[in-house]
Amino acid sequence: MPRYELSLILRVLDRSETIAAMRRVGEAIIERGGLIRAIENLGEKNLPFKMISHSQGYRSGRYIIMEFEGKPTIVKSMREYLRRDVDVIRPGVLKLDPYKKTRPECDGPEQSTVQRSLSDAS
């Protein structure tokens, strides 16, 4: 299966809401037959310009990167899903080179990657 990088800009939310939003996106990937390989929280940053999403204007957001594998049909389905999610300001999906490893792989829920990456950003 091809490997993809999902880059998200989320609304600035408190910690528990951010975890819930990331969990929703992760579950959506899994429901569509995808396999999450890595999650990275890059933290809250000012946006390069004012972005409008769901009739709201945003000047800052939380940047999240998720690497996942899935069938090519998952990309269209995820884009549609992310457009409807009110916490997502801007989604982006890129197909990655299958021979280049960009991040260490996630070993599963034992590592608690989401919580660890959120604590690193705080």
C-alpha positions as CSV (number, residue, x, y, z in Angstrom):
1,M,0.0,0.0,0.0
2,P,1.2,3.5,-0.7
3,R,2.4,5.7,2.1
4,Y,0.9,9.2,2.7
5,E,1.6,12.2,4.8
6,L,-1.4,14.0,6.2
7,S,-0.6,17.5,7.4
8,L,-3.3,19.3,9.4
9,I,-3.7,22.7,10.8
10,L,-6.1,22.4,13.7
11,R,-7.9,25.2,15.6
12,V,-6.1,26.2,18.8
13,L,-7.8,24.0,21.4
14,D,-7.0,22.9,24.9
15,R,-5.1,19.7,25.4
16,S,-8.0,17.3,25.8
17,E,-9.9,18.7,22.7
18,T,-6.7,18.5,20.6
19,I,-6.2,14.8,21.6
20,A,-9.9,14.1,20.8
21,A,-9.5,15.8,17.4
22,M,-6.3,13.8,16.6
23,R,-8.1,10.6,17.8
24,R,-11.1,11.3,15.5
25,V,-8.8,11.8,12.5
26,G,-6.8,8.6,13.4
27,E,-10.0,6.6,13.7
28,A,-11.2,7.9,10.4
29,I,-8.0,6.7,8.7
30,I,-8.3,3.3,10.4
31,E,-12.1,3.0,9.5
32,R,-11.1,3.5,5.8
33,G,-8.6,0.7,5.9
34,G,-5.5,2.8,6.6
35,L,-2.6,2.1,8.9
36,I,-1.1,4.9,10.9
37,R,2.7,4.8,11.0
38,A,3.7,8.0,12.8
39,I,2.1,11.1,14.4
40,E,4.0,14.3,15.2
41,N,2.6,17.4,16.9
42,L,4.6,20.4,15.7
43,G,2.9,22.7,18.2
44,E,1.0,26.0,18.0
45,K,2.2,28.6,15.5
46,N,1.0,31.8,13.9
47,L,-0.4,31.2,10.5
48,P,1.3,32.8,7.5
49,F,-1.9,34.6,6.6
50,K,-5.5,34.7,7.9
51,M,-7.2,31.5,7.0
52,I,-11.0,31.1,6.9
53,S,-12.6,27.8,7.6
54,H,-16.2,27.0,8.5
55,S,-17.1,30.8,8.4
56,Q,-14.4,31.6,11.0
57,G,-11.1,33.5,10.6
58,Y,-7.9,32.1,12.2
59,R,-4.5,33.6,12.8
60,S,-2.9,30.7,14.7
61,G,-3.2,27.0,14.6
62,R,-1.8,23.7,15.8
63,Y,0.3,21.8,13.2
64,I,0.0,18.0,13.1
65,I,1.7,15.5,10.8
66,M,0.4,11.9,10.4
67,E,2.0,9.3,8.2
68,F,-0.2,6.5,7.1
69,E,-0.5,3.7,4.6
70,G,-3.7,3.0,2.7
71,K,-5.3,2.3,-0.7
72,P,-5.3,5.2,-3.1
73,T,-9.0,5.6,-2.6
74,I,-8.5,6.6,1.0
75,V,-7.1,10.0,0.0
76,K,-10.3,11.3,-1.5
77,S,-12.4,9.9,1.3
78,M,-10.1,11.5,4.0
79,R,-10.2,14.9,2.2
80,E,-14.0,14.9,2.2
81,Y,-14.0,13.9,5.9
82,L,-11.5,16.6,6.9
83,R,-13.4,19.3,5.0
84,R,-16.4,18.6,7.3
85,D,-14.4,18.5,10.6
86,V,-15.0,21.8,12.3
87,D,-11.6,21.6,14.2
88,V,-9.6,21.3,11.0
89,I,-8.6,24.6,9.4
90,R,-6.5,23.2,6.6
91,P,-5.8,19.6,5.6
92,G,-3.2,18.4,3.1
93,V,-2.3,15.0,1.8
94,L,1.0,14.1,0.1
95,K,2.1,10.7,-1.3
96,L,5.5,9.8,0.1
97,D,8.4,8.1,-1.7
98,P,8.1,4.4,-0.7
99,Y,11.9,4.0,-0.3
100,K,12.5,7.0,1.9
101,K,11.8,6.9,5.7
102,T,11.1,10.3,7.1
103,R,10.2,9.6,10.7
104,P,10.5,6.7,13.1
105,E,7.6,4.4,12.9
106,C,4.9,4.2,15.6
107,D,4.9,0.9,17.5
108,G,1.3,1.2,18.6
109,P,-0.7,2.4,21.5
110,E,1.9,1.2,24.1
111,Q,4.1,4.2,23.2
112,S,1.2,6.6,23.6
113,T,2.5,8.7,20.8
114,V,-0.3,11.2,20.8
115,Q,0.1,12.1,24.5
116,R,3.9,12.2,24.2
117,S,3.8,14.5,21.2
118,L,1.4,16.8,22.9
119,S,3.5,17.0,26.1
120,D,6.5,17.9,23.9
121,A,4.6,20.8,22.4
122,S,3.6,22.2,25.8
